[in-house]
Amino acid sequence: MEQEWILSIIHLTSMAFLVTSFALLVSPQLFSCIRFYAIHSFLLAVITLSTAFYNHVYHLIISAVLTLVLKTIVIPQIFFRMIRQLGMRKEVETYINIPLSLLFSTLLVFISFYGVGNMKALDLLLSKESVSIAVSTLFLGMFMMTTRKKALTQVLGLLLIENGVFLMGVTTTFGMPLLVEIGIFFDVLVGAIIMGVFVFKIRGAFEGIDVDKLTMLKG
């Protein structure tokens, strides 16, 4: 009975994970995007913790704690501080409007579920739906990176992809070696800090963080 409850939590949290991916993608405010990323990471931590208890892979508890601390608290705070220091506009600027983004995102999710659903090799996994959701998150993150004008929102798209990759790793392999996971977490943290520095440099050079202005660098 306890195992069934844990499996139900994994299924429900995975669906909430996908819904939060949509919310992050279509949110019109920067602060809301960052908050949804924090919620997204929190749900990932819950999935990781549940998987740890369901499969008795207890080193995943450390991964869940690191996800909670770094991705739910530390990285969002870095982004909040960056927005305040840069005095950025709070609205998200996109190449295509929100309704059209939602339409394309829904299509990407359908493609992901259809493609993964036909893979018989995944039938023995703990949650095949979680793999579909992970692939959907990868596509949504890439879509976000290509349709956002500001460097900061593109960074959020990259972090969304990283969450999708981590979810796939948890649901298909039940966790990588602990040292590898810790290394990945600190790579993400250092990467977020470095990308923050680049955002400041872009702002200083072009008086804004609109990536369209980078075309000025062409010879």
N, C-alpha and C positions, 0 to 999 in steps of 0.2 A: 504493500500500500504506500509506503514511504517513497519507494522508487517511482511509483505512478505520479505522486504529487510533484516530485522533482521534475519528471519529464513534462508534466503539464506546465510547470513554471517556465521551463526552457522554451516550450512552444509559444506560450503567451508573451514572454519577454522578447522572443525573436520577432514576433509580429509587431510589437511595440517598437522594436529596433527599426524595422522597415518604415513604419509610419513616421518615426522621428526623422529618418533620412529624407522623406518627402517634405516634412515640415522645415527642415534646414534648407532644402533646395528652393522652396517657394516663399520663404520668409522675406518680407520687403525691408526689414530693419537689421542692421549689423548686430546690435546687441541681442536681438532675438536669435539670429543665426548662431552666435556664440553660446547662448544659453541652450539652444537645441543640440549643439555639439556636446555640451556638458552632459545633457540628459542622455544623448546617444551613447556616450562613453560609460555613463552609469549603468545603462542597460547591458552594455557589453560586459561590464564587471559582474553583474548579476548572472548572466549566462555562463561566464567563466566559472564563477563560484558554484553554480548549480551543477555544471559538468564535472567539476572536481569531486563533489560528493556522490554524484550518480555513478561515476566510473572509478571512484576511489583513487583518483590521481591527485594527491593532496598538494603537490607542488604548485598546482594551478591556483591554489588559494593565494599564494604570493603574487602570482600574475594578476589576480583579481584586485588585490590590495593596491598594487602598483598602478593598475588602470584607474582605480578610484581616485588615487592621490594625484597622479600626474595629469591624466586626461580630463578628469572631472573637476579638478580644483586648480592645479598649477597652470596648465596651458591656457584655460579660459581667462584666468586672472592676468596672464601676460598680454593676451589680446585686448582685454578691457583697458588695461593701462596704456597700451599702444594707441588705441583709439582716442583716449583722452589727451595724450601727449601730442598726437598729430593734429588734433582738432578736426578729425575727419567728419564728413557728412554721414549722418546716421542711416541714410537710405542706401539700399543695395542697388547698384547700377548693373544692368544686364544688356546683352546684345539682342535677346528676344524677351518678350513680355512673359509675365508670370503664368497666365493661362496656357500659353503655348508650351512653356517649360513643363508644366504639369502634364500636358498631353504627351509630350515626348518621353517624360519620365515614366509614365504609366506604360507606354509601349516598350520601353527598355525592361521594365519589370516583367511584363508578359513574356518577352523573348527569353529572359533569364530563367523563369519558371518552366517554360516549354523546353528549353535546351537541357536543363538539369534533369527535368522529369523523364527524359528519354534515356538517361544514362543508368543502365542496369547495375553498373558496378557500385553505385551509391545506395542501393537498396538496403544494405546491411548496416548503414550508419545509424548513429543515435537519432539524428533528426535530419532527414533529407531536405526538409523545408528550410532548415537553417543554412544549408549550402546554397539553395536558391536565393535566399535573402542576402547571403554574403556576396554572391555574384551580382545581384541587383545593386547592392551598395557600391561595388566597384564601378559599375556602369554609371550610377548616379553621381559618384564622385568625379569621374572623368567628364561627365556632362557639365557638372558645376564648374570645373576648371576651364572648360572651353567657352562657356557662355557668360562668365562674369568679367566685368571690366576692371575691377579693383584687385590689386595684388593680394590684399588680405583675404578676400573671399575665395580667391584661387588657392591660397594656402589652406583654407578650411576644406576645400574640395579635396586637396591632397591628403589631409588628415582623415577625411571621410573614407577615402580609398584604403588608408592604413587600417582603419577600424574594420572594414570589410575583409581585408587580408587576414587580420587577426582572428576574426570570427570564423573564417574558413579553416584556419589552422586549428582552432579549438574544437570545431565540430567534426573534422575529418581525421585528425591525428591525436586528439585528446591532449594536446599540448606538446610543444617542442621541448628540448632539454632546457632546464631552468636557466642556465647561464646564457643561452641564446636568447631566451625571452627577456631577461634583464638587460642584455645588450641592446635589444630592439627598443625597449622602453626608453633607455637613455639616449639612443639615437634619435628617437622621435622628439624627446625634450630638447636636445641640443639642436636638432633640425629646426624646431619651432623658434628657438632663440635666434639662430642664424638667419632664418627667413624674416624675422622681425627686424634684424639689423639691416637686411637688404631693403625692406620696406622703407625704413628711415632714410637710407641712401637714395632710393628712388625719389622720395619726397624732397630731399635736399637738392637733387640734380634737376628735377623737372617741376618742382613746386606742386606736386600732386602724386597720387599713386595709381593713376589710370594707366594700365599697361599699354594702351594705344600710343602713348607718348614715347614708348620705347622704339617705335618705328623711326624715330629721329636718329637712331644710332646706325641706320643703314648707310652704306657708302654710296 
